[in-house]
């Protein structure tokens, strides 16, 4: 049990006093800090106050049963991820399934041996430690990418804008009109790049608020796009034109009924994914946009034939994440894929990526069709 001795606190919720006392003594002997509750209502309060590293909870209890305890704690971000082990005298498989479906991590049937309980604790804590370490790794990658990419992303367009505008201010009287027009175009492109960067940060912030605000999420879900084919094609063409890649764009968009998503958000998904497809493939390589109705859902597929992604890169997708930046010069903060995925998830859909390095990448987005009224 040495691997879990660093665990500091376990909450035991059990209405049977003698069993609760036995479990407390057993775990205290093993080196844990133990807090307890005599019923589910008190258990919820203790969990909120002490934020234990693991919860052991009886199912059949007065006032609030174990299922209700688990359901309540899973609703709150601070307690949602705490490993949860059910204790019960019932052996019915349906009871076990119900507990697991609610999010329980394990299920012990009374009476149980000491080693059974300790093994269950060790397994759940070891799993939690793996998840924690992975989260820390991702956070470290996020911090590193922010430090490396953000100054570059902000300074590059600003340098262009300031540099060319200074030249125009100082020398415009002696410059020929074509030269002035050329500089104005450079300034405009840099300003658009900066605008896109700021816009993505604002959209990302709005989406993160929506994820944690059920009322906001419900409001977003109530919006409908009535002409998805037009929105998708316009968004794809606009991005392809910005990259001078309109000739590479292949559109195969079916006529669909309304899609349950705000029109601006549907366009945003398409723009970000086509933008990425153009960035990570070479001129002359096709960028394919295909849309179909499948199982009462709008299925959007965007494929490019560029450098592709490894399975590790796909799993590490997150805000501000750019891959192989030191080998490739690419614009953008890395928010595009995250924004597209988050928008899809908020609306009851999803985003998946399949890729073969140096061959092709396909991003698949699923969105619900609007319900008929």
C-alpha positions as CSV (number, residue, x, y, z in Angstrom):
1,X,0.0,0.0,0.0
2,X,3.0,2.3,-0.1
3,X,1.9,3.8,-3.4
4,X,-1.1,5.5,-1.8
5,X,0.2,6.5,1.6
6,X,0.6,10.0,0.3
7,X,-3.2,10.1,0.2
8,X,-4.3,12.5,3.0
9,X,-8.0,12.3,3.4
10,X,-10.9,9.8,2.9
11,X,-14.5,10.5,3.6
12,X,-16.6,7.6,4.9
13,X,-20.4,8.0,4.6
14,X,-22.1,5.1,6.4
15,X,-25.2,5.2,8.6
16,X,-24.4,1.9,10.4
17,X,-22.3,3.1,13.4
18,X,-20.4,-0.1,14.1
19,X,-19.3,-0.5,10.4
20,X,-18.5,3.1,10.1
21,X,-16.3,2.9,13.2
22,X,-14.5,-0.3,11.9
23,X,-13.8,1.3,8.5
24,X,-12.4,4.5,10.2
25,X,-10.1,2.4,12.5
26,X,-8.9,0.3,9.6
27,X,-8.0,3.3,7.4
28,X,-6.5,5.2,10.2
29,X,-4.3,2.2,11.0
30,X,-3.2,2.2,7.3
31,X,-2.1,5.9,7.7
32,X,-5.0,7.8,6.2
33,X,-6.7,10.9,7.6
34,X,-10.4,9.9,7.9
35,X,-13.5,12.0,8.2
36,X,-16.9,10.5,8.5
37,X,-20.6,11.2,8.1
38,X,-23.6,9.3,9.5
39,X,-25.9,10.0,6.6
40,X,-25.9,11.3,3.0
41,X,-26.9,14.9,3.9
42,X,-24.0,15.3,6.3
43,X,-21.7,13.5,3.8
44,X,-22.4,16.0,1.1
45,X,-21.6,18.8,3.5
46,X,-18.4,17.1,4.6
47,X,-17.3,16.6,1.0
48,X,-17.9,20.2,0.1
49,X,-16.1,21.4,3.2
50,X,-13.1,19.1,3.3
51,X,-12.7,18.1,-0.4
52,X,-11.5,14.5,0.4
53,X,-9.2,12.6,-1.9
54,X,-11.6,9.7,-2.0
55,X,-15.2,8.9,-0.8
56,X,-16.5,5.6,0.5
57,X,-20.3,5.7,0.6
58,X,-23.1,3.4,1.6
59,X,-26.1,3.3,-0.7
60,X,-29.1,2.5,1.5
61,X,-29.2,5.4,4.0
62,X,-32.0,7.6,5.5
63,X,-32.6,11.2,4.4
64,X,-30.3,11.1,1.4
65,X,-29.2,7.8,-0.2
66,X,-25.8,7.1,-1.8
67,X,-27.1,7.6,-5.3
68,X,-28.3,11.1,-4.4
69,X,-25.0,11.9,-2.8
70,X,-23.1,10.9,-5.9
71,X,-25.4,12.8,-8.2
72,X,-25.2,15.9,-6.1
73,X,-21.4,15.8,-5.9
74,X,-20.9,15.1,-9.6
75,X,-22.8,18.4,-10.3
76,X,-20.2,20.5,-8.7
77,X,-16.8,21.2,-10.3
78,X,-14.9,21.0,-7.0
79,X,-16.2,17.6,-6.1
80,X,-17.0,16.0,-9.5
81,X,-13.7,14.3,-10.0
82,X,-13.3,12.8,-6.5
83,X,-13.0,9.0,-6.7
84,X,-16.2,7.4,-5.3
85,X,-16.6,3.9,-4.0
86,X,-20.1,2.5,-3.2
87,X,-20.7,0.1,-0.3
88,X,-23.9,-2.0,-0.3
89,X,-25.5,-5.1,1.1
90,X,-27.4,-5.6,-2.2
91,X,-25.9,-7.8,-4.9
92,X,-28.3,-7.1,-7.7
93,X,-26.5,-6.5,-11.0
94,X,-29.0,-3.7,-11.9
95,X,-28.0,-1.8,-8.7
96,X,-24.3,-2.1,-9.6
97,X,-25.0,-0.9,-13.2
98,X,-27.1,2.0,-11.9
99,X,-24.2,3.1,-9.6
100,X,-21.7,2.9,-12.4
101,X,-23.9,4.8,-14.8
102,X,-24.1,7.6,-12.3
103,X,-20.3,7.8,-12.2
104,X,-19.3,5.6,-9.4
105,X,-15.7,4.4,-9.6
106,X,-16.1,1.1,-7.8
107,X,-18.7,-1.0,-6.0
108,X,-18.1,-3.2,-2.9
109,X,-20.6,-5.7,-1.5
110,X,-21.0,-6.1,2.2
111,X,-19.5,-8.0,4.0
112,X,-16.1,-7.3,2.5
113,X,-12.6,-8.2,3.5
114,X,-10.1,-5.6,4.6
115,X,-7.8,-6.4,1.6
116,X,-10.8,-5.9,-0.8
117,X,-11.4,-2.4,0.5
118,X,-7.7,-1.4,0.5
119,X,-7.2,-2.8,-3.0
120,X,-10.2,-0.8,-4.3
121,X,-8.8,2.3,-2.7
122,X,-5.3,1.7,-4.2
123,X,-6.8,1.1,-7.6
124,X,-8.9,4.3,-7.6
125,X,-6.2,6.5,-6.2
126,X,-3.6,5.2,-8.6
127,X,-6.0,6.0,-11.5
128,X,-6.6,9.4,-10.0
129,X,-2.9,10.1,-9.8
130,X,-2.4,9.1,-13.5
131,X,-5.2,11.6,-14.5
132,X,-3.7,14.3,-12.3
133,X,-0.2,13.8,-13.8
134,X,-1.7,13.9,-17.3
135,X,-3.5,17.2,-16.4
136,X,-0.3,18.6,-15.0
137,X,1.6,17.6,-18.2
138,X,-1.0,19.3,-20.4
139,X,-1.0,22.4,-18.2
140,X,2.8,22.6,-18.5
141,X,2.6,22.3,-22.3
142,X,-0.1,25.0,-22.3
143,X,2.1,27.4,-20.3
144,X,5.1,26.6,-22.5
145,X,3.1,27.2,-25.7
146,X,1.7,30.5,-24.4
147,X,5.1,31.7,-23.5
148,X,6.6,30.7,-26.8
149,X,3.8,31.5,-29.2
150,X,1.8,34.5,-27.8
151,X,4.5,37.2,-28.0
152,X,5.2,36.1,-31.6
153,X,1.5,36.1,-32.6
154,X,0.9,39.5,-31.2
155,X,4.1,41.2,-32.2
156,X,4.3,40.0,-35.8
157,X,1.2,41.8,-37.2
158,X,1.9,44.8,-35.0
159,X,5.4,45.1,-36.3
160,X,4.1,45.0,-39.9
161,X,1.4,47.6,-39.1
162,X,3.8,50.0,-37.3
163,X,6.6,49.5,-39.8
164,X,4.7,50.2,-43.0
165,X,2.6,53.0,-41.4
166,X,5.8,54.7,-40.2
167,X,7.2,54.6,-43.8
168,X,4.0,56.0,-45.2
169,X,3.9,58.8,-42.7
170,X,7.5,59.7,-43.4
171,X,7.8,59.2,-47.1
172,X,4.3,59.3,-48.6
173,X,4.8,62.6,-50.5
174,X,7.7,61.1,-52.4
175,X,6.3,57.6,-53.0
176,X,4.5,56.4,-56.2
177,X,0.9,55.4,-55.8
178,X,1.4,51.7,-56.6
179,X,4.0,51.6,-53.8
180,X,1.6,53.2,-51.4
181,X,-1.1,50.7,-52.4
182,X,1.3,47.8,-51.8
183,X,2.1,49.0,-48.3
184,X,-1.6,49.6,-47.5
185,X,-2.3,46.0,-48.5
186,X,0.4,44.7,-46.1
187,X,-1.0,46.8,-43.3
188,X,-4.5,45.5,-44.1
189,X,-3.4,41.8,-44.1
190,X,-1.6,42.3,-40.8
191,X,-4.6,44.0,-39.2
192,X,-6.9,41.2,-40.3
193,X,-4.5,38.7,-38.8
194,X,-4.5,40.6,-35.5
195,X,-8.3,40.9,-35.7
196,X,-8.7,37.2,-36.1
197,X,-6.4,36.5,-33.2
198,X,-8.3,38.8,-30.9
199,X,-11.7,37.5,-32.2
200,X,-10.6,33.9,-31.4
201,X,-9.6,34.8,-27.8
202,X,-13.0,36.5,-27.3
203,X,-14.9,33.5,-28.8
204,X,-12.9,31.1,-26.7
205,X,-13.6,33.0,-23.5
206,X,-17.3,33.1,-24.4
207,X,-17.4,29.4,-25.0
208,X,-15.6,28.6,-21.7
209,X,-18.2,30.7,-19.9
210,X,-21.0,28.8,-21.7
211,X,-19.5,25.4,-20.7
212,X,-20.0,26.3,-17.0
213,X,-23.3,28.2,-17.3
214,X,-26.3,25.9,-18.1
215,X,-28.6,28.8,-18.8
216,X,-26.1,30.3,-21.4
217,X,-25.7,26.9,-22.9
218,X,-29.5,26.4,-23.2
219,X,-29.8,29.8,-24.9
220,X,-27.1,28.9,-27.4
221,X,-28.8,25.5,-28.2
222,X,-32.1,27.3,-29.0
223,X,-30.6,29.0,-32.1
224,X,-31.1,27.6,-35.6
225,X,-29.3,27.9,-38.9
226,X,-32.0,27.6,-41.6
227,X,-29.7,27.5,-44.7
228,X,-26.6,25.5,-43.6
229,X,-25.5,24.8,-47.2
230,X,-25.1,28.5,-47.9
231,X,-23.4,29.3,-44.6
232,X,-20.9,26.4,-45.0
233,X,-20.1,27.1,-48.6
234,X,-19.7,30.9,-48.0
235,X,-17.4,30.3,-44.9
236,X,-15.2,27.8,-46.8
237,X,-14.9,30.0,-49.9
238,X,-14.0,33.1,-47.8
239,X,-11.2,31.3,-46.0
240,X,-9.8,29.7,-49.2
241,X,-9.7,33.1,-50.8
242,X,-7.8,34.6,-47.9
243,X,-5.1,31.9,-48.5
244,X,-5.3,32.3,-52.3
245,X,-6.4,28.6,-52.4
246,X,-9.8,28.9,-54.0
247,X,-8.7,26.7,-56.8
248,X,-7.8,23.9,-54.3
249,X,-11.2,24.0,-52.6
250,X,-13.6,21.1,-53.4
251,X,-17.2,21.6,-52.2
252,X,-19.6,18.7,-51.9
253,X,-22.3,20.1,-49.6
254,X,-25.7,18.5,-49.5
255,X,-28.9,20.4,-49.0
256,X,-30.0,20.0,-45.4
257,X,-32.8,21.1,-43.2
258,X,-32.1,23.5,-40.4
259,X,-29.2,22.8,-38.0
260,X,-29.5,23.4,-34.3
261,X,-26.7,26.0,-34.0
262,X,-26.3,29.8,-34.2
263,X,-25.4,30.7,-37.8
264,X,-22.3,32.6,-36.7
265,X,-21.0,29.6,-34.8
266,X,-21.6,27.2,-37.7
267,X,-19.6,29.6,-40.0
268,X,-16.9,29.9,-37.3
269,X,-16.5,26.1,-37.2
270,X,-16.1,26.0,-41.0
271,X,-13.8,29.0,-41.2
272,X,-11.4,27.6,-38.5
273,X,-11.2,24.1,-40.0
274,X,-10.7,25.3,-43.6
275,X,-8.2,27.8,-42.3
276,X,-6.2,25.0,-40.6
277,X,-6.5,22.8,-43.7
278,X,-5.0,25.6,-45.8
279,X,-2.2,26.4,-43.3
280,X,-1.1,22.8,-43.0
281,X,-1.1,21.8,-46.7
282,X,0.6,23.2,-49.7
283,X,-0.9,25.2,-52.6
284,X,-2.0,22.8,-55.3
285,X,-3.1,20.2,-52.7
286,X,-6.9,19.8,-52.5
287,X,-9.0,20.9,-49.5
288,X,-12.2,19.0,-49.5
289,X,-15.4,20.1,-47.7
290,X,-18.2,17.5,-47.6
291,X,-21.5,17.6,-45.8
292,X,-24.1,14.9,-45.4
293,X,-27.1,14.1,-43.3
294,X,-26.5,10.9,-41.3
295,X,-28.8,9.6,-38.5
296,X,-30.6,12.9,-38.2
297,X,-27.4,14.8,-37.8
298,X,-25.4,17.2,-39.9
299,X,-22.0,15.6,-40.6
300,X,-19.3,17.9,-41.8
301,X,-16.0,16.4,-43.2
302,X,-13.0,18.6,-44.0
303,X,-9.9,16.9,-45.5
304,X,-6.5,18.2,-46.4
305,X,-3.5,16.4,-47.9
306,X,-0.8,18.1,-45.9
307,X,1.7,17.1,-43.2
308,X,-1.0,15.4,-41.0
309,X,-0.9,14.7,-37.3
310,X,0.4,11.9,-35.1
311,X,-1.9,10.2,-32.6
312,X,0.0,11.9,-29.8
313,X,-0.6,15.4,-31.4
314,X,-4.3,14.7,-31.8
315,X,-4.6,13.7,-28.1
316,X,-2.7,16.8,-27.0
317,X,-5.0,19.3,-28.9
318,X,-5.7,22.2,-26.6
319,X,-5.8,25.9,-26.5
320,X,-2.6,27.7,-27.7
321,X,-1.2,24.3,-28.9
322,X,0.8,24.4,-32.1
323,X,2.8,21.4,-33.2
324,X,6.3,21.5,-34.7
325,X,6.3,25.3,-34.6
326,X,10.1,25.3,-34.5
327,X,10.2,23.5,-37.8
328,X,7.3,25.2,-39.6
329,X,6.4,28.9,-39.7
330,X,2.7,29.1,-39.3
331,X,0.3,31.8,-38.2
332,X,-2.3,31.5,-35.5
333,X,-2.6,30.8,-31.8
334,X,-3.7,27.1,-32.0
335,X,-7.2,28.0,-30.8
336,X,-9.0,27.1,-34.0
337,X,-9.5,23.4,-33.4
338,X,-10.4,23.9,-29.8
339,X,-13.0,26.5,-30.6
340,X,-14.6,24.3,-33.3
341,X,-14.7,21.3,-30.9
342,X,-16.1,23.3,-28.0
343,X,-18.8,24.8,-30.2
344,X,-19.8,21.4,-31.5
345,X,-19.9,19.9,-28.0
346,X,-22.0,22.7,-26.5
347,X,-24.6,22.1,-29.2
348,X,-24.8,18.4,-28.5
349,X,-22.4,17.3,-31.2
350,X,-18.7,16.5,-31.4
351,X,-15.4,16.7,-33.3
352,X,-13.0,13.9,-34.2
353,X,-9.8,13.8,-36.1
354,X,-8.3,11.1,-38.2
355,X,-4.9,11.6,-39.8
356,X,-2.0,9.8,-41.5
357,X,1.2,11.8,-41.2
358,X,2.4,13.3,-44.5
359,X,-0.7,12.1,-46.3
360,X,-4.0,13.5,-45.1
361,X,-6.1,14.7,-42.2
362,X,-9.9,14.6,-41.9
363,X,-11.8,16.5,-39.3
364,X,-15.3,15.3,-38.7
365,X,-17.9,17.5,-37.0
366,X,-21.3,16.2,-35.9
367,X,-24.2,18.7,-35.2
368,X,-27.8,18.0,-34.4
369,X,-30.5,18.9,-37.0
370,X,-33.1,21.3,-35.7
371,X,-36.2,19.6,-34.3
372,X,-39.4,20.1,-36.3
373,X,-41.9,22.5,-34.7
